[in-house]
Amino acid sequence: MAIDPNLMKDLERRRKEVFAGGGEDKMQKRAEKGLMSARARLEVLF
């Protein structure tokens, strides 16, 4: 049984959104407020 290509496309889209911290627009709003993402905070610590 093969995996539906549409499901794979949806999974890839979701992964990109997660790795982008919820999406570019959300990251932009956080930056405007002076907030750092978790990844950015970790980079500062280490």
C-alpha positions, 0 to 999 in steps of 0.5 A: 500500500503506497502513501498518498502523495497529497498526504506527503505534500501536506506533511512537508508543508507542515514540517516547513511551517513548524521549523519556521516557528509557526510561519514567517508572519508570526516570526515577524510579529515576535521580532517587532515585539522584541521577542526571540524565538526558542532557537535564537535564544538557544543560539545566544546561550551556546 
